[in-house]
Amino acid sequence: MSTRREFVEGAAGAAGIAFVACNLTSATPVQAQGRRREVVVNGRRVKTVDVHAHCAVPEAMALMGRKVEPQTLLMSQPADRIRAMDEQGIDVEALSINPYWYKADRDVARELIRIQNEKLAEACAANPDRFVAFASVALQHPDLAAEQLEEGVKKYGLRGAGVGGSVAGEDLADPRFHPFWAKAEQLGVLVFIHPQADGAAADLKPRLRGSGGLENAIGNPLETTIALSHLIFEGTLDRFPGLKICAAHGGGYLPSYAARSDAICVTFPDRCTKPLRKKPTEYLKQLYFDSLVFTPEALRHLVAETGPNQIVMGTDYPFPWTRTSVDHILGTPGLSDDERVAMLGGTAARLLGIKA
């Protein structure tokens, strides 16, 4: 296993759904094994929600010739994943699938998404207290994506959509994607943006070679930064002000250097060609960001730039970036009890329609 893409693609080949990979082929609810960590804030039991957890549907991946690599399968039974959740203190996981189908033609994309969303719904139905899921959509066909989102929410009970940070090289702010954004706003559901391996980093691959895994370490956050910046500066967030968008990996680099986005329009006003209703930094207050930053200071700064009610917990499972997402939030200084409760699960539960 050398890259995230190879890891994800290697999950294809077996029936059912895999947590990249943890097969959820059984419709039988999984009983917790061992002690389940209960997270408490100032004497109050908190329901925790992880918004950033990957999975795959091998049957769907096979439509695009993806082949199984059994050595990449971390787990073979859903009980293994639920045991890991119990150990970490995660009550509910919101499943999403990184898009690999953005170059598929319409017929293949329609069937692939149907299979994926059905399997996601089955997985959640088997363990409804532990899993919810984001629908997959074929954004390369925006009208179809809008239909798939509505079907995913209304027919399958999925809680929003998972999308890439770009679509086969096209930015999410391109007007051709407006039908999808309009449907997401109409339905009032959360859209989770995760960077694409062939997104912003694709053009930089020659410079990202070598030690350090820079295509992932630098490229993925850059992809998200570009996606969010275009949504702001191209006026997408003005056109669809009711959108609920959550960005993976703390929103990439944007929250860390957001004030430059304000300054560019003052320093070089001719480069800001579309009038905005407010300053670029103010749009951060209407976006959501997962907590997958790596130090208490980084989380404190993210909160300072975006607001405490805009942060939701994310683990990036099964990639072993962290096993301490709960403790990361509990241990960050300067947060109130209410803010910790919101980040651990309160905000995500509200956005995803999870009962307290």
N, C-alpha and C positions, 0 to 999 in steps of 0.2 A: 504494500500500500504506500503510494508516494504522494498522491494528491487527494483533495476533497472529492473531486469529480470521480477519480478512479474508485474511491471508497464507496461513493453513492452508487455508481453504475454497477459495481460488483455485487450489489444486493439482488440483482435480477435473477430469475430462474426458477424459484420455488413459488408455489401458489400462495395466495393470501396477501397480507401486508407485513412488511418488515420494518423494524425500527432502525433500519440501516445498521444492523439487521436484527430484529427480534420478532420472529413470525407470530402473527396474531391470527392464526388460521382457525382457532377454536372459538365457538360462540358461547362458550361457558365462562361465566365470570371467574376471575382469578381471585383466590383468597390470599390475603396477605400472609407472608411467612416471616416469622420472627417479629421483633418489636418495631412498631411504626413510630417514628419520631413525630411528636406533636410540637408544633412551633407556638410559643407563647410570648406575648409582648405585654409586660407589666400585668401579669396575671390573666391575660385575655388570650384564649385559644384563637389562633389565626389560621384561616384557610389559605394555603399557599398555592400559587398558580404559576407554572412555567410556560411562557408563551413561545419559546424557541426550542422546539424539539423536532428533529428530523425523522422521517420514515420513508419507506419506498414501497411500491406495489409491483412485485416482480412480473405479474401477468401483464400489466400495462407496459412496463419497460420492454418486454419481449416484442411488442409491436414495433419497436424501433431498433430491434436487433441487439439489445443489451443482453449480455450473458453473465451467468452467475460466476462469482469467484468465491467459493465456500470459505476460503481462508479469511475473508473480510467479515464474516458473520460473527459478531461479538457474542450474541446470545441466540438461543434456539426456542425459548418459551417466553410468553408474555409475563409469566411470574418472575422471571429474572429482572425485567425492567421495573416492574412494580416493586420488587424488593429493593432495587437501587433507589427508586423514588422514596420508599419508606425510610431508608437509611439517611437520605439527604433532607428529609422533611418536606418533600414535595407532594401535595395532595392531588393536584390536577395538572395534567400536561396537555397543552394545545399542540396537536400534531400538524406538521406541514411538510410538503414535498418540494424540494428545490427543482424548479423547472428545467427539464432537459428536452422539452418537446416544442420549443419555439420555432423550429424549422420544419415541423411536420405539416403536411397538407391538411386541408380542412376535414376530409373524411377520417384520416388517421387520428387527427387531434380530437375529433368528436368522440370516437370510440375509446381512445386512450383516457380521456378525461372522465367519461362515463364509468369506466372500470375503476379508476382511481377513487372517484368520489363515492361509488358504491362500497368499495372496500374500506374506505375511511369511515363511512357511516356504520358499517358492520363492526369494525373494531371498537368504535365508541359505544355502540349498543351493547357489546359484550361486557364492557366495564364502564358504565355511564358515570359512576362516581369518580373515575380516575382519568378519563380521557374525553376531550372534545377535539375538533379538528377544523382546519381551514380548508375550504374547497380549493381544488386545482382549477385553473382556467387557461384556455388557449388564447393568450393575449395577442398572438400574431394575427388572429381573426377577431377583432374587437367586438363585433356584434355577436359572434358566437360566445365570446368570453362573458359578455353581459348575460346571455341566456344561461350559460353554465353556472354563473354565480347565483342567479335567481333560483335555478333548479337545485343547486347545492344547498342553499339556505332553506327553501320552502319544502322541497321533497325529501332531502336527506338529513335535514337538521344540522348542517354544518354552520359554523359560526362566523364566517367571513371568507376571505381569500388569501392565499399565499402567492406572491408574485416575485419575479426577479427584479433586479435593479435596472435592467434594460431588457429589450426584446429583440434578440438577433441584431444587436448593434443600434437599435432605435431607442431614443429616450422615452421614458414614461410620460413626459410632458407633451409629446407630439400630439397634435390635435386629433389624429386618427384614433387615439385611445380614449377620446372623450366619451364614447358610448359606454365603455366599461366604468369609467369614473362616475358617470351620471347614475348608473345602476347601483354602484356601491353606495353613493350618497343617498339615493332613494331608499335603499334597503336599510341604511343606518348601521352597516356592519363594518367590522375592522378589516383593514387590508394590511397584511404583514409583508414588508419588503425585505427580501434577503438578496445579497449580492450574487451575481452570476459569475461563474468561473471564466466565461468568455465575454465578460462585460468590459468595464473600463480597463482592466488589466490586460486585455487581449492585445491592444496596440502597443503596450509597454513590455510585452514578453521578452524581447531581446535584452532590455535593461533590468529585468527582474530575475534573470537567470543567476545561478550560483547559490552560494550558501545563504541560509536564512529563510528559505521558503517565502521570498518576498512577494510572489504572486498572490499568496494568501495573506501574509502579514501586512502588506501595504496595499495590495491590489483590491482586496475585498472591501476594506473601509473606504477606499477611494471610490469604488463603484457606488456605494451608498451615498457618499458625499455628493457626487455628481447628480445622482438621481434626485435627491432632495432639493439640491440647489436649482435644478431645472424646474421642478414642480413649483418652487417659489417664484423664480425670476420670469418664467414663461406665463405666469398668471393662472396656472391650473388650480392652485389653492384659493384664488379669488373667484374663479369660475364655479368651483364646487366647494363652497365654504363649510359645508357640513361633513366633508370627508373625515373619516377616522383612519389615520395611517400610523402604523408602528414600524419603526426602522430597527433592524437588527444591529448588534454590536455597538450599542450606544449611539447609533446614528452616524457611525464613521467619524470623520474628522470635523464635520460641520459644527457641532456644538463647541468644540475646542477652540475654534477660530472664527466664530460666527460674526463678530463685530466687523471683520473685514468685508463681509457681505453688505453691511450698512455703508461702510466707508467707500466702497467702489462707486456707488451711485452719487456720492458727494464729490469725490476726487475726479472721477471721469463720468460725468452725467450722460455723455453721449453714448456710453456703452450700456446703459440701462434703457433699452429701447421700448420696454413695455411698462406703462404706469402701474404701480402697485397701490393697493389700498392702505398699506402700512409698511413700516420698515421691515426688511428681510428678517431681522432677528426676532421680530414679534411673531412670525409664523411658527417659530419653535414652540411657542406656548400652546399651539393647537395640534402639534404632532406628539406622538408617543415614541419612547425609546426603551429598548431593553437594557438591563443592568449589566450586560456583559462587557464591562470595563474592569481593569485588573488591580486597582488599588482603591483603598478608601478615599484617597484624595481625588482620584479620577471620578468616582461616583459622586463625591461632594460637589465637584465642579460641574458635573452633568446636571445635578439638581439645581445648582445656582443659575445655570444658563437656561434651563428649560422649565423649571418648576417641579416641585416634588410630586405633584399629581400626574405628571407626564411620564413617570418611570414605572416600568413593569419588569418583573423578574424573567431572566432568560438564561438558559444553561448551554444551549447549542449541543445538546445530547444527540448522538453518542460520542461526538468529538470531545476528547478529555481536556477541554480548556479549563474546566472547573468542576469540582464536586462540592463546593462550599458557597453556592449562590445565596443560600439563606443566611449563612453567617456573614457573608459580605455585606448584606444589607443591615443585619443586626449590629455589625461591628463598625459601621461607618459613623464617625462622630458628628454631632451637630444636628442629627435628625430627631424630630419629635416622635413620640409613640405613634401618633396618628399617621405620620408620614411613613414610618416603617410598615405599619399595617397596610397602607395603600400600596406601597411598592411590592410587598410580599405577595399580595393577591387581591386586595380590595379593588384596585383600579382595573386589573385584568378581568376579574369576575364580572364587574359591571359592563365592560366592553364586550365580553364574550357570552353574556347571559348565563353565567354560572351561579347557581343558588348558593347563598351564604351557608 
